Amino acid sequence: MASVRNTLKEYFKAKVIKYLNHKGLTIVTFDSREVQLEKVRNDWLTKNNINSIIDVGASDGGFATKARKLFQRAKIYSFEPIPSSYKILTKKFASDKNFKAFNIALGNTVGQSEFHLHEHVGASSFLRISDLHIDAHPYTKNCSEIKVALDKLDNLIKIEDLTPDILLKLDVQGYEIEVLKGSEELLKHTRYVYSEVCFNKLYEEQPLFDDIADFLRERGFHIAGVENIARSTKDGTFLNADVFFTRNF
Protein backbone atom coordinates (compact mmCIF):
# COMPACT_ATOMS: atom_id res chain seq x y z
CA MET A 1 0.00 0.00 0.00
CA ALA A 2 2.83 2.39 0.86
CA SER A 3 4.49 1.78 -2.50
CA VAL A 4 1.22 2.61 -4.29
CA ARG A 5 0.89 5.87 -2.34
CA ASN A 6 4.48 6.83 -3.17
CA THR A 7 3.91 6.06 -6.85
CA LEU A 8 0.77 8.22 -6.94
CA LYS A 9 2.55 10.97 -5.04
CA GLU A 10 5.41 11.06 -7.56
CA TYR A 11 2.95 10.91 -10.48
CA PHE A 12 0.94 13.93 -9.32
CA LYS A 13 4.10 15.77 -8.34
CA ALA A 14 5.45 15.33 -11.87
CA LYS A 15 2.13 16.51 -13.31
CA VAL A 16 2.15 19.68 -11.17
CA ILE A 17 5.76 20.49 -12.08
CA LYS A 18 5.04 19.94 -15.79
CA TYR A 19 1.98 22.22 -15.60
CA LEU A 20 3.87 24.98 -13.77
CA ASN A 21 6.78 24.77 -16.20
CA HIS A 22 4.31 25.09 -19.07
CA LYS A 23 3.09 28.32 -17.45
CA GLY A 24 6.66 29.58 -17.11
CA LEU A 25 6.81 28.94 -13.37
CA THR A 26 9.40 27.04 -11.32
CA ILE A 27 9.17 25.45 -7.89
CA VAL A 28 11.93 26.77 -5.62
CA THR A 29 12.80 24.94 -2.38
CA PHE A 30 13.70 27.00 0.67
CA ASP A 31 16.21 25.99 3.31
CA SER A 32 15.05 25.67 6.90
CA ARG A 33 15.51 28.67 9.16
CA GLU A 34 18.44 26.93 10.86
CA VAL A 35 20.19 26.28 7.54
CA GLN A 36 19.63 29.88 6.44
CA LEU A 37 21.05 31.21 9.72
CA GLU A 38 24.08 28.94 9.38
CA LYS A 39 24.73 30.28 5.86
CA VAL A 40 24.48 33.89 7.08
CA ARG A 41 26.82 33.13 9.97
CA ASN A 42 29.34 31.47 7.67
CA ASP A 43 29.16 34.36 5.21
CA TRP A 44 29.96 36.80 8.03
CA LEU A 45 32.89 34.68 9.19
CA THR A 46 34.46 34.12 5.79
CA LYS A 47 34.42 37.85 5.04
CA ASN A 48 37.02 38.16 7.79
CA ASN A 49 40.65 37.47 6.97
CA ILE A 50 41.17 34.66 9.51
CA ASN A 51 44.44 32.80 8.93
CA SER A 52 45.23 31.41 12.40
CA ILE A 53 42.74 29.60 14.64
CA ILE A 54 43.46 28.71 18.27
CA ASP A 55 40.95 26.05 19.34
CA VAL A 56 40.94 25.70 23.14
CA GLY A 57 38.77 22.87 24.41
CA ALA A 58 38.83 21.12 21.05
CA SER A 59 37.02 17.96 22.21
CA ASP A 60 36.88 15.50 19.30
CA GLY A 61 37.29 18.18 16.63
CA GLY A 62 33.76 19.40 15.96
CA PHE A 63 34.68 23.09 15.86
CA ALA A 64 37.96 22.48 14.04
CA THR A 65 36.16 20.49 11.34
CA LYS A 66 33.73 23.35 10.69
CA ALA A 67 36.56 25.88 10.79
CA ARG A 68 38.57 23.92 8.25
CA LYS A 69 35.65 23.90 5.80
CA LEU A 70 35.37 27.69 6.07
CA PHE A 71 39.09 28.53 6.23
CA GLN A 72 40.87 25.96 4.10
CA ARG A 73 44.31 27.58 4.28
CA ALA A 74 44.27 28.66 7.92
CA LYS A 75 46.56 27.09 10.49
CA ILE A 76 44.60 25.46 13.29
CA TYR A 77 46.07 24.82 16.74
CA SER A 78 43.82 22.62 18.88
CA PHE A 79 44.17 21.98 22.62
CA GLU A 80 42.42 19.05 24.30
CA PRO A 81 43.43 17.43 27.63
CA ILE A 82 41.11 14.39 27.62
CA PRO A 83 43.04 11.42 26.14
CA SER A 84 40.06 9.74 24.43
CA SER A 85 38.90 12.98 22.79
CA TYR A 86 42.46 13.87 21.79
CA LYS A 87 42.85 10.49 20.07
CA ILE A 88 39.73 11.06 17.94
CA LEU A 89 40.81 14.64 17.21
CA THR A 90 44.25 13.70 15.92
CA LYS A 91 42.85 10.84 13.84
CA LYS A 92 40.44 13.22 12.08
CA PHE A 93 43.24 15.62 11.14
CA ALA A 94 46.06 13.13 10.55
CA SER A 95 46.53 14.26 6.95
CA ASP A 96 46.08 18.00 7.57
CA LYS A 97 49.50 19.66 7.35
CA ASN A 98 48.16 22.96 8.68
CA PHE A 99 46.77 21.41 11.85
CA LYS A 100 48.59 20.90 15.14
CA ALA A 101 47.15 19.32 18.29
CA PHE A 102 48.27 19.56 21.92
CA ASN A 103 47.21 17.00 24.55
CA ILE A 104 47.18 19.55 27.34
CA ALA A 105 44.85 21.83 29.27
CA LEU A 106 45.28 25.60 29.34
CA GLY A 107 45.05 28.04 32.22
CA ASN A 108 47.17 30.56 34.10
CA THR A 109 49.52 28.11 35.85
CA VAL A 110 51.99 25.41 34.84
CA GLY A 111 52.05 21.85 36.14
CA GLN A 112 49.57 19.05 36.78
CA SER A 113 46.04 19.52 38.07
CA GLU A 114 43.00 17.46 39.02
CA PHE A 115 40.36 17.39 36.30
CA HIS A 116 36.73 16.28 36.60
CA LEU A 117 36.11 13.85 33.74
CA HIS A 118 32.38 13.30 33.23
CA GLU A 119 30.71 10.35 31.54
CA HIS A 120 29.18 13.02 29.32
CA VAL A 121 32.59 14.23 28.19
CA GLY A 122 31.40 17.67 27.11
CA ALA A 123 30.71 18.62 30.74
CA SER A 124 34.27 17.86 31.91
CA SER A 125 36.07 20.71 33.67
CA PHE A 126 38.58 21.77 36.28
CA LEU A 127 35.54 23.04 38.20
CA ARG A 128 32.82 21.02 39.90
CA ILE A 129 29.40 21.19 38.29
CA SER A 130 26.70 23.03 40.21
CA ASP A 131 23.28 21.82 41.32
CA LEU A 132 21.78 23.98 38.56
CA HIS A 133 23.87 22.09 36.01
CA ILE A 134 22.74 18.70 37.33
CA ASP A 135 19.13 19.87 37.49
CA ALA A 136 19.24 21.10 33.88
CA HIS A 137 21.32 18.18 32.56
CA PRO A 138 20.98 15.14 34.89
CA TYR A 139 22.98 12.94 32.51
CA THR A 140 26.14 14.94 33.29
CA LYS A 141 26.38 14.20 37.02
CA ASN A 142 28.59 11.07 36.98
CA CYS A 143 32.31 11.77 36.86
CA SER A 144 35.76 10.58 37.88
CA GLU A 145 38.98 12.44 38.62
CA ILE A 146 42.08 12.40 36.44
CA LYS A 147 45.33 14.35 36.40
CA VAL A 148 46.07 16.46 33.33
CA ALA A 149 49.00 18.60 32.25
CA LEU A 150 48.38 22.34 32.43
CA ASP A 151 50.18 25.27 30.83
CA LYS A 152 49.71 28.85 29.64
CA LEU A 153 48.83 29.48 26.02
CA ASP A 154 51.52 32.17 25.87
CA ASN A 155 54.10 29.48 26.66
CA LEU A 156 52.98 27.21 23.83
CA ILE A 157 52.21 29.52 20.92
CA LYS A 158 54.73 31.97 19.47
CA ILE A 159 53.19 35.11 18.01
CA GLU A 160 55.73 35.13 15.18
CA ASP A 161 54.40 31.74 14.03
CA LEU A 162 50.87 33.09 13.57
CA THR A 163 49.52 34.85 10.50
CA PRO A 164 46.84 37.52 11.15
CA ASP A 165 43.96 37.63 11.60
CA ILE A 166 43.81 35.42 14.67
CA LEU A 167 40.66 33.76 16.04
CA LEU A 168 40.76 32.41 19.60
CA LYS A 169 37.95 29.96 20.41
CA LEU A 170 37.18 28.90 24.00
CA ASP A 171 35.00 26.01 25.14
CA VAL A 172 36.42 25.30 28.58
CA GLN A 173 33.45 24.87 30.92
CA GLY A 174 33.91 27.76 33.34
CA TYR A 175 37.68 28.12 33.00
CA GLU A 176 37.56 31.01 30.51
CA ILE A 177 39.17 33.73 32.63
CA GLU A 178 42.06 31.47 33.64
CA VAL A 179 42.76 30.63 30.00
CA LEU A 180 42.57 34.31 29.03
CA LYS A 181 44.93 35.32 31.86
CA GLY A 182 47.45 32.85 30.48
CA SER A 183 47.03 34.34 27.00
CA GLU A 184 47.74 38.03 27.64
CA GLU A 185 50.44 38.30 24.99
CA LEU A 186 48.37 36.43 22.40
CA LEU A 187 45.34 38.64 23.09
CA LYS A 188 47.35 41.72 22.08
CA HIS A 189 47.50 40.29 18.55
CA THR A 190 44.09 38.57 18.42
CA ARG A 191 41.20 40.11 16.49
CA TYR A 192 38.42 37.65 17.34
CA VAL A 193 37.48 35.68 20.44
CA TYR A 194 34.66 33.15 20.21
CA SER A 195 33.72 31.84 23.64
CA GLU A 196 31.03 29.89 25.39
CA VAL A 197 29.72 31.96 28.30
CA CYS A 198 27.26 31.26 31.12
CA PHE A 199 24.52 33.52 32.48
CA ASN A 200 24.09 31.43 35.64
CA LYS A 201 26.64 29.29 37.44
CA LEU A 202 26.74 25.83 35.87
CA TYR A 203 30.09 25.26 37.60
CA GLU A 204 31.21 26.24 41.08
CA GLU A 205 33.19 29.51 41.21
CA GLN A 206 32.99 30.04 37.47
CA PRO A 207 33.02 33.49 35.81
CA LEU A 208 29.78 34.58 34.18
CA PHE A 209 29.11 36.44 30.94
CA ASP A 210 29.68 39.90 32.46
CA ASP A 211 33.03 38.84 33.94
CA ILE A 212 34.34 37.57 30.61
CA ALA A 213 32.96 40.55 28.68
CA ASP A 214 34.54 43.00 31.17
CA PHE A 215 37.90 41.21 31.00
CA LEU A 216 37.97 41.38 27.21
CA ARG A 217 36.57 44.92 27.08
CA GLU A 218 39.50 46.10 29.21
CA ARG A 219 41.76 44.70 26.50
CA GLY A 220 40.05 46.44 23.61
CA PHE A 221 37.39 43.92 22.59
CA HIS A 222 33.67 44.51 22.13
CA ILE A 223 30.75 42.15 21.65
CA ALA A 224 29.98 41.44 18.00
CA GLY A 225 27.12 39.01 18.51
CA VAL A 226 25.52 36.20 20.51
CA GLU A 227 24.29 32.83 19.23
CA ASN A 228 23.26 29.35 20.37
CA ILE A 229 21.46 30.53 23.51
CA ALA A 230 20.53 27.59 25.77
CA ARG A 231 17.79 27.62 28.38
CA SER A 232 16.62 25.17 31.02
CA THR A 233 13.83 22.94 29.76
CA LYS A 234 12.39 22.95 33.29
CA ASP A 235 11.83 26.64 33.97
CA GLY A 236 13.32 28.58 31.07
CA THR A 237 16.36 29.83 33.00
CA PHE A 238 19.01 31.23 30.66
CA LEU A 239 22.02 28.94 30.92
CA ASN A 240 24.71 29.66 28.34
CA ALA A 241 25.47 30.91 24.84
CA ASP A 242 28.33 31.42 22.39
CA VAL A 243 29.60 34.98 21.99
CA PHE A 244 31.76 36.61 19.34
CA PHE A 245 34.10 39.35 20.58
CA THR A 246 36.12 41.45 18.16
CA ARG A 247 38.47 44.42 18.18
CA ASN A 248 39.97 47.00 15.86
CA PHE A 249 43.74 47.44 15.66
C-alpha positions in Angstrom: 0.0 0.0 0.0 2.8 2.4 0.9 4.5 1.8 -2.5 1.2 2.6 -4.3 0.9 5.9 -2.3 4.5 6.8 -3.2 3.9 6.1 -6.9 0.8 8.2 -6.9 2.6 11.0 -5.0 5.4 11.1 -7.6 3.0 10.9 -10.5 0.9 13.9 -9.3 4.1 15.8 -8.3 5.5 15.3 -11.9 2.1 16.5 -13.3 2.2 19.7 -11.2 5.8 20.5 -12.1 5.0 19.9 -15.8 2.0 22.2 -15.6 3.9 25.0 -13.8 6.8 24.8 -16.2 4.3 25.1 -19.1 3.1 28.3 -17.5 6.7 29.6 -17.1 6.8 28.9 -13.4 9.4 27.0 -11.3 9.2 25.4 -7.9 11.9 26.8 -5.6 12.8 24.9 -2.4 13.7 27.0 0.7 16.2 26.0 3.3 15.1 25.7 6.9 15.5 28.7 9.2 18.4 26.9 10.9 20.2 26.3 7.5 19.6 29.9 6.4 21.1 31.2 9.7 24.1 28.9 9.4 24.7 30.3 5.9 24.5 33.9 7.1 26.8 33.1 10.0 29.3 31.5 7.7 29.2 34.4 5.2 30.0 36.8 8.0 32.9 34.7 9.2 34.5 34.1 5.8 34.4 37.9 5.0 37.0 38.2 7.8 40.7 37.5 7.0 41.2 34.7 9.5 44.4 32.8 8.9 45.2 31.4 12.4 42.7 29.6 14.6 43.5 28.7 18.3 40.9 26.1 19.3 40.9 25.7 23.1 38.8 22.9 24.4 38.8 21.1 21.1 37.0 18.0 22.2 36.9 15.5 19.3 37.3 18.2 16.6 33.8 19.4 16.0 34.7 23.1 15.9 38.0 22.5 14.0 36.2 20.5 11.3 33.7 23.3 10.7 36.6 25.9 10.8 38.6 23.9 8.3 35.6 23.9 5.8 35.4 27.7 6.1 39.1 28.5 6.2 40.9 26.0 4.1 44.3 27.6 4.3 44.3 28.7 7.9 46.6 27.1 10.5 44.6 25.5 13.3 46.1 24.8 16.7 43.8 22.6 18.9 44.2 22.0 22.6 42.4 19.0 24.3 43.4 17.4 27.6 41.1 14.4 27.6 43.0 11.4 26.1 40.1 9.7 24.4 38.9 13.0 22.8 42.5 13.9 21.8 42.8 10.5 20.1 39.7 11.1 17.9 40.8 14.6 17.2 44.2 13.7 15.9 42.9 10.8 13.8 40.4 13.2 12.1 43.2 15.6 11.1 46.1 13.1 10.6 46.5 14.3 6.9 46.1 18.0 7.6 49.5 19.7 7.4 48.2 23.0 8.7 46.8 21.4 11.8 48.6 20.9 15.1 47.2 19.3 18.3 48.3 19.6 21.9 47.2 17.0 24.5 47.2 19.6 27.3 44.8 21.8 29.3 45.3 25.6 29.3 45.1 28.0 32.2 47.2 30.6 34.1 49.5 28.1 35.9 52.0 25.4 34.8 52.1 21.8 36.1 49.6 19.1 36.8 46.0 19.5 38.1 43.0 17.5 39.0 40.4 17.4 36.3 36.7 16.3 36.6 36.1 13.8 33.7 32.4 13.3 33.2 30.7 10.4 31.5 29.2 13.0 29.3 32.6 14.2 28.2 31.4 17.7 27.1 30.7 18.6 30.7 34.3 17.9 31.9 36.1 20.7 33.7 38.6 21.8 36.3 35.5 23.0 38.2 32.8 21.0 39.9 29.4 21.2 38.3 26.7 23.0 40.2 23.3 21.8 41.3 21.8 24.0 38.6 23.9 22.1 36.0 22.7 18.7 37.3 19.1 19.9 37.5 19.2 21.1 33.9 21.3 18.2 32.6 21.0 15.1 34.9 23.0 12.9 32.5 26.1 14.9 33.3 26.4 14.2 37.0 28.6 11.1 37.0 32.3 11.8 36.9 35.8 10.6 37.9 39.0 12.4 38.6 42.1 12.4 36.4 45.3 14.4 36.4 46.1 16.5 33.3 49.0 18.6 32.3 48.4 22.3 32.4 50.2 25.3 30.8 49.7 28.9 29.6 48.8 29.5 26.0 51.5 32.2 25.9 54.1 29.5 26.7 53.0 27.2 23.8 52.2 29.5 20.9 54.7 32.0 19.5 53.2 35.1 18.0 55.7 35.1 15.2 54.4 31.7 14.0 50.9 33.1 13.6 49.5 34.9 10.5 46.8 37.5 11.1 44.0 37.6 11.6 43.8 35.4 14.7 40.7 33.8 16.0 40.8 32.4 19.6 37.9 30.0 20.4 37.2 28.9 24.0 35.0 26.0 25.1 36.4 25.3 28.6 33.5 24.9 30.9 33.9 27.8 33.3 37.7 28.1 33.0 37.6 31.0 30.5 39.2 33.7 32.6 42.1 31.5 33.6 42.8 30.6 30.0 42.6 34.3 29.0 44.9 35.3 31.9 47.5 32.9 30.5 47.0 34.3 27.0 47.7 38.0 27.6 50.4 38.3 25.0 48.4 36.4 22.4 45.3 38.6 23.1 47.4 41.7 22.1 47.5 40.3 18.6 44.1 38.6 18.4 41.2 40.1 16.5 38.4 37.7 17.3 37.5 35.7 20.4 34.7 33.1 20.2 33.7 31.8 23.6 31.0 29.9 25.4 29.7 32.0 28.3 27.3 31.3 31.1 24.5 33.5 32.5 24.1 31.4 35.6 26.6 29.3 37.4 26.7 25.8 35.9 30.1 25.3 37.6 31.2 26.2 41.1 33.2 29.5 41.2 33.0 30.0 37.5 33.0 33.5 35.8 29.8 34.6 34.2 29.1 36.4 30.9 29.7 39.9 32.5 33.0 38.8 33.9 34.3 37.6 30.6 33.0 40.6 28.7 34.5 43.0 31.2 37.9 41.2 31.0 38.0 41.4 27.2 36.6 44.9 27.1 39.5 46.1 29.2 41.8 44.7 26.5 40.1 46.4 23.6 37.4 43.9 22.6 33.7 44.5 22.1 30.7 42.2 21.6 30.0 41.4 18.0 27.1 39.0 18.5 25.5 36.2 20.5 24.3 32.8 19.2 23.3 29.3 20.4 21.5 30.5 23.5 20.5 27.6 25.8 17.8 27.6 28.4 16.6 25.2 31.0 13.8 22.9 29.8 12.4 22.9 33.3 11.8 26.6 34.0 13.3 28.6 31.1 16.4 29.8 33.0 19.0 31.2 30.7 22.0 28.9 30.9 24.7 29.7 28.3 25.5 30.9 24.8 28.3 31.4 22.4 29.6 35.0 22.0 31.8 36.6 19.3 34.1 39.4 20.6 36.1 41.5 18.2 38.5 44.4 18.2 40.0 47.0 15.9 43.7 47.4 15.7 
